Amino acid sequence: MSLVKSVSIDGHPCEFKHNAPTTRQELLKKTLRIQNDSVDTGELLINVPSQVQITPVGDSTVVTTEAVDVPVQEEEEEPTFKILKLRIEFYMVNPTCGLVFGTSDTDDRVSTVHTETKVYPSSTRSWMPCLDSMHERSTWDLFFSVPACTGSLADPSSLLPLVVVSAGELSSLVIHPQDPSKRIFRYIMSTATPACTLGFAIGPFTSAYTLDGSQLSSDESTNDAQAEQTSVAPVAPVVAVVAAAPETNEAEGDRNGATEGGTTEDPPNGEDQQVPSAAGEDGENPASRANHNSKLRKATVDAIGGVFAFTYAGLQDELENTCEFIPEALAFHSQEFGSYPYATYKVVFMDGLREPIITCASLTIASTDFLHPRTIIEQVYDTRRCLGLSIAQQWFGTYIMPETWSDYWLVVALAGYIASLFVRHNLGENEHRYRLKRDMTRLCHADVNQRPISYPKQAPVVRQDEIEFVQLKAPIILYMLDRRMMKGGMSLGLHRIVPKILVAAMSGDLGLSNAVGTSWFLKMCRKVSGVDFKQFSDQWIFGTGCPVFHFGYAFNRKKLVVEITMHQESTNSKATAPWVKPKQLFDGQMTARIREADGTPYEHVLDIHEPWKKFEVQFNTKYKRIRRSTKRFHMRQMAAAAEELNVNAEVLGIEDDDETYSNIALFGAENEQEKRDWRVVEWGEDDEESLASATFEWIRIDSDMEWACIIHFEQPDFMWAAQLQKDRDVAAQLEAVDALQHLPSSAASTTLMRTVMDSRVFYRVRVDAALALERFARAGLDWIGLHHLIKIYKNRYCLPPPPTATSLVSESNQGDSEDISVARLPRPNNFANIGEYFTQKAVLGALSNIRDQNNEAPAAARKIMVGALKYNDNSENVYSDCYFLSNLIHALSNSIIHSKRFGRMFSMTAAPHGDDAVLGEIERLRKLDMLVPSYHNVVTCGCMEALLRLSLVQKRERLFNTALFFSMATADAYVAVREVAVGGLMLHWGLADNDTCQYFVAVACDALGSPRLAATASRYLMELTMMRAMVYGQQHSSLLFMEEKGKEATEHIDTDARLVGGLESFIDGLPDSHELQTLLSSAVYDSTLGAHALLGALNMLVYQTADCSIPPRVPKTRTKLKIKLGGKRKTGGSRSAARSNASSDSEDMPLALSMPGGNRHLGPSAAGGGGYSIAEGDPFSADLIPGEFGDSSAMP
């Protein structure tokens, strides 16, 4: 904290009173009081001495008069007073927040200092007396006096120069006039900036990189297909194959003619529709226009005072490779929306960060985990997404602030929206629409019992889960708003609003604080588009929940119309929060696209204003049944689909020299032997009647992706297959894949197999199709999904079988006639084709999820995975295979994790050999990674996670090696390995005794050693404590809610209520300790409490009288009362009733997937205590589902 030494005004000493909080508890109380009262009274009270005269200057004087009869009109101008110079001398003592002193994760000799910049709660006041409100702006002149070098003078090789990177522009760097061993850095922030956005980093950043317009390609094109070809820098030559899916999005068509009954024809010859760009369509040559845009972007970047990147020594190549896209991002935002608001932009990569990215004014402090060499593939996407968002926050987040906390969502939304547009520009339209579709699905599952993102008198959003929810929902709302605005024309979208906001900020129309409000923003949107957004804002901004639609259809042959029925409800239909409307009604227009028999898509607008309605849409094609059951029809349809894909590949400039897959839509249809080998089943072979009675090809609801909703739409499986094969929109293909995996049939498996085999389909669709094939590996379908997955892997990723004396293997056959149980050697790794790389990993992952009668992966699937791991050859591959090996280890462990014969077949005591030596292969790779470390030790992390998951499920085998995990948790290991090790130790030993508790709390409190590990351990401790409280809350009758409907009553338990009520009862049942109960109560209700603030409570739990490993016993009572959310327990309910209702809340956590057999007790002493199931995707996440207690008599 900062302590004030002296205060003076114009050289006159002043009396002052400094009320700075000295402990974290006092800081917590102050933060809560400010949050509740919405008034920050400050911490430094200064008495102005009598020698200081406050006098007005100029002509601005207050006119007074003694006459009382005649009123005198005063001057409207505010008086101007003499400027006073306030000088505050202060010093720092043991800073606990705001300023972090640390070391590098790889070298303890490297010392660093950085700020933890946050808008709220602002930590700037912790290291500098200031007005750190986000509405108090001023220019800054910052001086930093630091030693010239860090290290030991006894060892000259350890001396490294210290560099200060701060917000603002570097003005001068001079030697200290009194101490030559120090240097003074001066940074000037000429743009008025709030104090809460200031930040700096100090360290031996000897690796520096200057970025300018030369990093921009001279032949940059605005075509989305070419944007995807250059999407990932280290894989630029090969991403063309990834982007081979047609970029044409039918939803992006001209909506002026897309009225009800109108048609939207495909572009001629399959040409892509261009995304609207800044260049005008005046018939100019596209090449010259692209060259002009490239020069304009280069000039835009060069106009910025400087773009710099810094990191430690030895990481120069990784720094240059990671940051080479930054000039393009700055140029894109500056050209599309508005000029960069600051003089320079700097990014520093360093260790010791609690959060991965810290955004300051003109500065981004990022973790070194984002750095990656050119040989790494996976990290590219995450790095560009996170750094791209940080760059967008330079416009919205530091330069433009919310007017009130009710407008916080708007700034987050604008930053996320323009960042998503750069993702579309840099990674392509397919990647953008895929992420948007998945984010909408995540939002629908997450928006249950959530508060509105904007409401009157809103408190600051500081809880991490609330921030993540706003960051998820707010950009999606702006996207939907943009789609509604463009209903009146493609030029009326948000691309006209965002520049107006920046122009208003630069011209002063937003006031001195550059604050934007929700009402002002909606008014501007209404002015530009002419659409009233009151209902939209009430439903999506000031309301909660997402709609859930149930659609059905029927063809009326008499009227020649398609009757579409709609029923809607909300994701909050069963919510219990007081701010939620269970019967929330959403209205608006939704587009339904019907692809009729002649192949023409017709769009129809559905006006939704009621909870239930029937729509009649006109059928335009003359009615006739499509004779789908004939072989001629199949051949014609598949040939048309293949031709359409070939034309799109030609438009994208993709050369496919492999004739085997050049016509993949006809795969298995012309060659009878090939059809038998691959077990190809065409549509109509099983059910000819229903297939022949169809009158159109398919129907797609919300084809324009204008709604963040869940749509339940039932149509025959062959229509979904047609949509997957012919619709060129990635979102439509994803919908078809999601639907087909729930409609298992041999023909559906064949369609998904063809999708995976087609290298021209967008690779994320191929990945989802491969993962969907595992659902078809069942005995009822004769394991056709397993057959197709193994055939795909052998055909694409294995060497052809050697020719024998009796048979030769042709290039087209490649041994497809052999049995799937026959082993093959994998091909040497070649990840030049990124789509094939991700598809290969997905196929292996899908094989690991298949289960036979022994609840394990079939022997043929395990043989493939073991062979891929044992014979992995990366000698000629230019890319690293560390992530591939990590995923393969996860797949291999997942294939045997639930095996009923694990002890006899796979445990080390059974001495397994051959394909059963899974644990031996995992241990071999772990030791190999110790000798030759992989990137971020991802192989070691994968091995330890695999061993941890196996030990948690196969508890009888005692697979957990405590000594190994303790050794990996030491300071010598990489921080990611330490996180896995500490998480594994905590999952196995919990807080059962004082020794383990002291160890975990010591790790969580060691912020100086590794802030990231300390934050992770703190989160683990919080999750463990909350989980125990939720287990206790499952038994507690105060969480029982009754909803009476006539004579019947339904009972359900809300997850949030269970957590809060369980913690309340948990606290009430603790031994008498008023301080402990007060501290834990603040942990329950304090939205500003971070991970480290709960450590005080955990220390008290450990070192005093409480034992959090086993909750107190629930008192037995006979009555059952209705208790409101958060209410104190008066009388308990029946334990049997509470237990029966505890199992009825599975719908409250739809995203958590329990692992069968994963229940275990927290701590070895918790015999008979409650267990929990572990989320199969991540055993260390918050998706730890509390199980139920066993016999209550076993509880203490």
Disulfide bonds with the S-S distance in Angstrom:
none
